[in-house]
Amino acid sequence: LEGELEAVRRIKSDLDFIANRDYLAGACIWGFHDYGTNYEPVWPMQTSGVVNEYRQLKETAYYLKARWQTDPFIHIAGHWNFAGDEGQVKELHVWHNCEKAEIYLNGKKIKNATKNVWEIPYENGELKAIGKIGGKNVEYILRTTGAPQNLVFSLEDDWIKANEFDAILVNTSLVDIDGNVVPVNDRKVSFQV
């Protein structure tokens, strides 16, 4: 996550630089997605894209949605699974385009330390971000998950033609007993198609 947060800081800095200079016309994000490369310093994968090599959103993409999207939007970076770190302060990054954002941990409101960043002593449970804009609320929820119980397969798209040309991305997730994706685990999973 730290690498993705650094990428957000870099893009935010560049976009703020451009926005503060009316003689500049715009910006271009050169590397939209991560890709394989033979370039020595980053071999085998260049990870500067806003989406990964499978076109799944990274934190930079969520930040850009918050910056440019007009519909109410809020997103909490990362996950809320830190077993063994109870009581330790965690830095929470929230991307939003709302007039106001509030964070609740297990129903208790957390005071905001700085814009878009909260420092919260970790405890298991539900972390909820609520954004308020123009009389509308939008929310994003993270929950501490239990132990992995099942594998779940899901499709990125719900169509595929059996024509020997189409390919489709199948996501595989470890989920707990309640169906929540377990973001941190050390299980190795292999299967054949």
Phi and psi restraints in degrees (value plus and minus 20) as a CYANA .aco file:
   2 GLU   PHI     -80.6   -40.6
   2 GLU   PSI     -58.6   -18.6
   3 GLY   PHI     -82.7   -42.7
   3 GLY   PSI     -59.3   -19.3
   4 GLU   PHI     -89.2   -49.2
   4 GLU   PSI     -57.4   -17.4
   5 LEU   PHI     -86.0   -46.0
   5 LEU   PSI     -56.9   -16.9
   6 GLU   PHI     -83.7   -43.7
   6 GLU   PSI     -59.3   -19.3
   7 ALA   PHI     -83.5   -43.5
   7 ALA   PSI     -59.4   -19.4
   8 VAL   PHI     -82.6   -42.6
   8 VAL   PSI     -66.1   -26.1
   9 ARG   PHI     -79.2   -39.2
   9 ARG   PSI     -60.6   -20.6
  10 ARG   PHI     -85.3   -45.3
  10 ARG   PSI     -68.0   -28.0
  11 ILE   PHI     -87.2   -47.2
  11 ILE   PSI     -60.0   -20.0
  12 LYS   PHI     -80.3   -40.3
  12 LYS   PSI     -64.5   -24.5
  13 SER   PHI     -80.4   -40.4
  13 SER   PSI     -65.0   -25.0
  14 ASP   PHI     -83.7   -43.7
  14 ASP   PSI     -65.2   -25.2
  15 LEU   PHI     -87.9   -47.9
  15 LEU   PSI     -57.3   -17.3
  16 ASP   PHI     -84.2   -44.2
  16 ASP   PSI     -60.4   -20.4
  17 PHE   PHI     -77.6   -37.6
  17 PHE   PSI     -66.6   -26.6
  18 ILE   PHI     -88.2   -48.2
  18 ILE   PSI     -63.9   -23.9
  19 ALA   PHI     -81.9   -41.9
  19 ALA   PSI     -48.3    -8.3
  20 ASN   PHI    -107.4   -67.4
  20 ASN   PSI     -14.4    25.6
  21 ARG   PHI    -149.2  -109.2
  21 ARG   PSI      80.1   120.1
  22 ASP   PHI     -87.0   -47.0
  22 ASP   PSI     -30.9     9.1
  23 TYR   PHI    -105.6   -65.6
  23 TYR   PSI     -24.4    15.6
  24 LEU   PHI    -118.0   -78.0
  24 LEU   PSI     116.4   156.4
  25 ALA   PHI    -106.8   -66.8
  25 ALA   PSI     -43.7    -3.7
  26 GLY   PHI     147.0   187.0
  26 GLY   PSI    -185.7  -145.7
  27 ALA   PHI    -160.5  -120.5
  27 ALA   PSI     142.3   182.3
  28 CYS   PHI    -156.7  -116.7
  28 CYS   PSI     111.4   151.4
  29 ILE   PHI    -112.3   -72.3
  29 ILE   PSI      86.2   126.2
  30 TRP   PHI     -83.8   -43.8
  30 TRP   PSI     -69.1   -29.1
  31 GLY   PHI    -121.5   -81.5
  31 GLY   PSI      75.3   115.3
  32 PHE   PHI     -85.5   -45.5
  32 PHE   PSI     -60.7   -20.7
  33 HIS   PHI    -150.3  -110.3
  33 HIS   PSI     137.3   177.3
  34 ASP   PHI     -86.8   -46.8
  34 ASP   PSI     130.4   170.4
  35 TYR   PHI    -174.7  -134.7
  35 TYR   PSI     137.6   177.6
  36 GLY   PHI     -92.3   -52.3
  36 GLY   PSI     128.2   168.2
  37 THR   PHI    -172.5  -132.5
  37 THR   PSI     137.1   177.1
  38 ASN   PHI    -121.1   -81.1
  38 ASN   PSI     -16.6    23.4
  39 TYR   PHI     -87.2   -47.2
  39 TYR   PSI      95.8   135.8
  40 GLU   PHI     -70.4   -30.4
  40 GLU   PSI     -68.7   -28.7
  41 PRO   PHI     -81.0   -41.0
  41 PRO   PSI     -45.7    -5.7
  42 VAL   PHI    -141.2  -101.2
  42 VAL   PSI     -10.3    29.7
  43 TRP   PHI     -78.3   -38.3
  43 TRP   PSI     120.2   160.2
  44 PRO   PHI    -115.8   -75.8
  44 PRO   PSI     -19.2    20.8
  45 MET   PHI    -154.4  -114.4
  45 MET   PSI     107.4   147.4
  46 GLN   PHI    -108.7   -68.7
  46 GLN   PSI      98.0   138.0
  47 THR   PHI    -131.1   -91.1
  47 THR   PSI      11.4    51.4
  48 SER   PHI    -111.1   -71.1
  48 SER   PSI     -14.8    25.2
  49 GLY   PHI     -94.8   -54.8
  49 GLY   PSI     144.2   184.2
  50 VAL   PHI    -106.9   -66.9
  50 VAL   PSI     -31.9     8.1
  51 VAL   PHI    -149.0  -109.0
  51 VAL   PSI     138.4   178.4
  52 ASN   PHI    -100.0   -60.0
  52 ASN   PSI    -195.1  -155.1
  53 GLU   PHI     -84.8   -44.8
  53 GLU   PSI     -36.2     3.8
  54 TYR   PHI    -120.3   -80.3
  54 TYR   PSI     -10.6    29.4
  55 ARG   PHI      49.2    89.2
  55 ARG   PSI       6.4    46.4
  56 GLN   PHI    -110.4   -70.4
  56 GLN   PSI     120.3   160.3
  57 LEU   PHI     -82.2   -42.2
  57 LEU   PSI     117.5   157.5
  58 LYS   PHI    -126.5   -86.5
  58 LYS   PSI     155.8   195.8
  59 GLU   PHI     -78.4   -38.4
  59 GLU   PSI     -52.1   -12.1
  60 THR   PHI     -83.2   -43.2
  60 THR   PSI     -58.9   -18.9
  61 ALA   PHI     -83.9   -43.9
  61 ALA   PSI     -60.9   -20.9
  62 TYR   PHI     -85.6   -45.6
  62 TYR   PSI     -60.1   -20.1
  63 TYR   PHI     -80.7   -40.7
  63 TYR   PSI     -64.9   -24.9
  64 LEU   PHI     -85.4   -45.4
  64 LEU   PSI     -56.3   -16.3
  65 LYS   PHI     -80.9   -40.9
  65 LYS   PSI     -63.8   -23.8
  66 ALA   PHI     -84.2   -44.2
  66 ALA   PSI     -56.3   -16.3
  67 ARG   PHI     -95.3   -55.3
  67 ARG   PSI     -57.6   -17.6
  68 TRP   PHI    -130.9   -90.9
  68 TRP   PSI     -43.0    -3.0
  69 GLN   PHI     -92.1   -52.1
  69 GLN   PSI     122.5   162.5
  70 THR   PHI    -112.8   -72.8
  70 THR   PSI     -47.6    -7.6
  71 ASP   PHI     -89.8   -49.8
  71 ASP   PSI     125.6   165.6
  72 PRO   PHI     -73.7   -33.7
  72 PRO   PSI     115.0   155.0
  73 PHE   PHI    -166.7  -126.7
  73 PHE   PSI     119.6   159.6
  74 ILE   PHI    -170.6  -130.6
  74 ILE   PSI     123.5   163.5
  75 HIS   PHI    -171.6  -131.6
  75 HIS   PSI     114.9   154.9
  76 ILE   PHI    -116.6   -76.6
  76 ILE   PSI     107.8   147.8
  77 ALA   PHI     -92.8   -52.8
  77 ALA   PSI     118.6   158.6
  78 GLY   PHI      63.9   103.9
  78 GLY   PSI    -161.5  -121.5
  79 HIS   PHI    -160.6  -120.6
  79 HIS   PSI     158.4   198.4
  80 TRP   PHI    -150.0  -110.0
  80 TRP   PSI      31.0    71.0
  81 ASN   PHI    -144.5  -104.5
  81 ASN   PSI      80.2   120.2
  82 PHE   PHI    -154.4  -114.4
  82 PHE   PSI      40.8    80.8
  83 ALA   PHI     -74.4   -34.4
  83 ALA   PSI     112.8   152.8
  84 GLY   PHI      69.4   109.4
  84 GLY   PSI     -27.9    12.1
  85 ASP   PHI    -124.6   -84.6
  85 ASP   PSI      -0.5    39.5
  86 GLU   PHI     -74.6   -34.6
  86 GLU   PSI     110.7   150.7
  87 GLY   PHI      68.7   108.7
  87 GLY   PSI     -37.9     2.1
  88 GLN   PHI     -97.8   -57.8
  88 GLN   PSI     119.7   159.7
  89 VAL   PHI     -93.6   -53.6
  89 VAL   PSI     109.1   149.1
  90 LYS   PHI    -134.1   -94.1
  90 LYS   PSI     119.2   159.2
  91 GLU   PHI    -108.6   -68.6
  91 GLU   PSI     103.1   143.1
  92 LEU   PHI    -131.8   -91.8
  92 LEU   PSI     103.4   143.4
  93 HIS   PHI    -124.1   -84.1
  93 HIS   PSI     111.5   151.5
  94 VAL   PHI    -147.1  -107.1
  94 VAL   PSI     103.7   143.7
  95 TRP   PHI    -119.0   -79.0
  95 TRP   PSI     110.0   150.0
  96 HIS   PHI    -177.4  -137.4
  96 HIS   PSI     142.2   182.2
  97 ASN   PHI    -138.7   -98.7
  97 ASN   PSI       5.3    45.3
  98 CYS   PHI    -111.4   -71.4
  98 CYS   PSI     142.1   182.1
  99 GLU   PHI     -90.1   -50.1
  99 GLU   PSI     -50.0   -10.0
 100 LYS   PHI    -167.8  -127.8
 100 LYS   PSI     121.0   161.0
 101 ALA   PHI    -148.8  -108.8
 101 ALA   PSI     117.7   157.7
 102 GLU   PHI    -147.5  -107.5
 102 GLU   PSI     127.3   167.3
 103 ILE   PHI    -138.7   -98.7
 103 ILE   PSI     115.4   155.4
 104 TYR   PHI    -144.9  -104.9
 104 TYR   PSI     112.5   152.5
 105 LEU   PHI    -134.5   -94.5
 105 LEU   PSI      94.2   134.2
 106 ASN   PHI      32.1    72.1
 106 ASN   PSI      21.9    61.9
 107 GLY   PHI      65.7   105.7
 107 GLY   PSI     -27.9    12.1
 108 LYS   PHI    -119.6   -79.6
 108 LYS   PSI     107.9   147.9
 109 LYS   PHI     -89.2   -49.2
 109 LYS   PSI     114.6   154.6
 110 ILE   PHI    -123.7   -83.7
 110 ILE   PSI     112.1   152.1
 111 LYS   PHI     -92.2   -52.2
 111 LYS   PSI     123.4   163.4
 112 ASN   PHI    -100.7   -60.7
 112 ASN   PSI     108.8   148.8
 113 ALA   PHI    -104.4   -64.4
 113 ALA   PSI     -72.1   -32.1
 114 THR   PHI    -162.1  -122.1
 114 THR   PSI     149.3   189.3
 115 LYS   PHI     -78.9   -38.9
 115 LYS   PSI     104.1   144.1
 116 ASN   PHI      48.4    88.4
 116 ASN   PSI     -16.4    23.6
 117 VAL   PHI    -152.3  -112.3
 117 VAL   PSI     107.2   147.2
 118 TRP   PHI    -137.5   -97.5
 118 TRP   PSI     125.1   165.1
 119 GLU   PHI    -130.5   -90.5
 119 GLU   PSI      98.2   138.2
 120 ILE   PHI    -150.5  -110.5
 120 ILE   PSI     107.2   147.2
 121 PRO   PHI     -84.6   -44.6
 121 PRO   PSI     108.1   148.1
 122 TYR   PHI     -90.4   -50.4
 122 TYR   PSI     115.9   155.9
 123 GLU   PHI    -169.0  -129.0
 123 GLU   PSI     128.2   168.2
 124 ASN   PHI     -78.8   -38.8
 124 ASN   PSI     131.7   171.7
 125 GLY   PHI     119.3   159.3
 125 GLY   PSI    -170.0  -130.0
 126 GLU   PHI    -127.8   -87.8
 126 GLU   PSI     108.3   148.3
 127 LEU   PHI    -130.9   -90.9
 127 LEU   PSI     100.7   140.7
 128 LYS   PHI    -143.7  -103.7
 128 LYS   PSI     111.2   151.2
 129 ALA   PHI    -127.5   -87.5
 129 ALA   PSI     109.1   149.1
 130 ILE   PHI    -141.1  -101.1
 130 ILE   PSI     103.3   143.3
 131 GLY   PHI    -126.1   -86.1
 131 GLY   PSI     121.9   161.9
 132 LYS   PHI    -145.0  -105.0
 132 LYS   PSI     107.4   147.4
 133 ILE   PHI    -174.0  -134.0
 133 ILE   PSI     109.5   149.5
 134 GLY   PHI      32.9    72.9
 134 GLY   PSI      19.0    59.0
 135 GLY   PHI      57.4    97.4
 135 GLY   PSI     -16.9    23.1
 136 LYS   PHI    -129.7   -89.7
 136 LYS   PSI     128.6   168.6
 137 ASN   PHI    -133.8   -93.8
 137 ASN   PSI     124.5   164.5
 138 VAL   PHI    -154.8  -114.8
 138 VAL   PSI     124.2   164.2
 139 GLU   PHI    -157.0  -117.0
 139 GLU   PSI     138.5   178.5
 140 TYR   PHI    -159.1  -119.1
 140 TYR   PSI     113.2   153.2
 141 ILE   PHI    -144.2  -104.2
 141 ILE   PSI     114.5   154.5
 142 LEU   PHI    -137.6   -97.6
 142 LEU   PSI     121.5   161.5
 143 ARG   PHI    -147.3  -107.3
 143 ARG   PSI     124.2   164.2
 144 THR   PHI     -88.1   -48.1
 144 THR   PSI     111.1   151.1
 145 THR   PHI    -117.5   -77.5
 145 THR   PSI     144.7   184.7
 146 GLY   PHI    -108.5   -68.5
 146 GLY   PSI    -187.6  -147.6
 147 ALA   PHI     -88.1   -48.1
 147 ALA   PSI     129.0   169.0
 148 PRO   PHI     -80.8   -40.8
 148 PRO   PSI     115.2   155.2
 149 GLN   PHI    -142.1  -102.1
 149 GLN   PSI     -55.0   -15.0
 150 ASN   PHI    -163.2  -123.2
 150 ASN   PSI     140.9   180.9
 151 LEU   PHI    -119.6   -79.6
 151 LEU   PSI     117.0   157.0
 152 VAL   PHI    -144.1  -104.1
 152 VAL   PSI     112.3   152.3
 153 PHE   PHI    -127.4   -87.4
 153 PHE   PSI     113.5   153.5
 154 SER   PHI    -159.5  -119.5
 154 SER   PSI     131.7   171.7
 155 LEU   PHI    -117.6   -77.6
 155 LEU   PSI     122.1   162.1
 156 GLU   PHI     -87.9   -47.9
 156 GLU   PSI     -60.0   -20.0
 157 ASP   PHI    -144.1  -104.1
 157 ASP   PSI     132.2   172.2
 158 ASP   PHI    -119.9   -79.9
 158 ASP   PSI       0.9    40.9
 159 TRP   PHI    -151.8  -111.8
 159 TRP   PSI     128.2   168.2
 160 ILE   PHI    -182.4  -142.4
 160 ILE   PSI     118.5   158.5
 161 LYS   PHI    -121.6   -81.6
 161 LYS   PSI     118.7   158.7
 162 ALA   PHI    -105.5   -65.5
 162 ALA   PSI      46.2    86.2
 163 ASN   PHI    -140.7  -100.7
 163 ASN   PSI      -6.6    33.4
 164 GLU   PHI      46.6    86.6
 164 GLU   PSI     -12.1    27.9
 165 PHE   PHI    -137.6   -97.6
 165 PHE   PSI     -49.1    -9.1
 166 ASP   PHI     -98.0   -58.0
 166 ASP   PSI     126.5   166.5
 167 ALA   PHI    -149.7  -109.7
 167 ALA   PSI     130.5   170.5
 168 ILE   PHI    -160.9  -120.9
 168 ILE   PSI     123.7   163.7
 169 LEU   PHI    -106.8   -66.8
 169 LEU   PSI     105.7   145.7
 170 VAL   PHI    -130.8   -90.8
 170 VAL   PSI      95.9   135.9
 171 ASN   PHI    -103.8   -63.8
 171 ASN   PSI     120.1   160.1
 172 THR   PHI    -140.3  -100.3
 172 THR   PSI     105.5   145.5
 173 SER   PHI    -148.2  -108.2
 173 SER   PSI     123.2   163.2
 174 LEU   PHI    -107.2   -67.2
 174 LEU   PSI     109.6   149.6
 175 VAL   PHI    -143.1  -103.1
 175 VAL   PSI     135.7   175.7
 176 ASP   PHI    -104.4   -64.4
 176 ASP   PSI    -194.4  -154.4
 177 ILE   PHI     -81.7   -41.7
 177 ILE   PSI     -45.8    -5.8
 178 ASP   PHI    -112.8   -72.8
 178 ASP   PSI     -17.4    22.6
 179 GLY   PHI      67.0   107.0
 179 GLY   PSI     -12.3    27.7
 180 ASN   PHI    -100.3   -60.3
 180 ASN   PSI     114.8   154.8
 181 VAL   PHI     -86.2   -46.2
 181 VAL   PSI     108.6   148.6
 182 VAL   PHI    -108.8   -68.8
 182 VAL   PSI      87.5   127.5
 183 PRO   PHI     -99.5   -59.5
 183 PRO   PSI     -40.1    -0.1
 184 VAL   PHI    -147.3  -107.3
 184 VAL   PSI      96.2   136.2
 185 ASN   PHI    -183.5  -143.5
 185 ASN   PSI     144.9   184.9
 186 ASP   PHI    -137.5   -97.5
 186 ASP   PSI       3.1    43.1
 187 ARG   PHI    -101.8   -61.8
 187 ARG   PSI     117.4   157.4
 188 LYS   PHI    -117.2   -77.2
 188 LYS   PSI     108.6   148.6
 189 VAL   PHI    -141.4  -101.4
 189 VAL   PSI     113.0   153.0
 190 SER   PHI    -157.7  -117.7
 190 SER   PSI     128.4   168.4
 191 PHE   PHI    -177.0  -137.0
 191 PHE   PSI     144.1   184.1
 192 GLN   PHI    -142.0  -102.0
 192 GLN   PSI     129.8   169.8
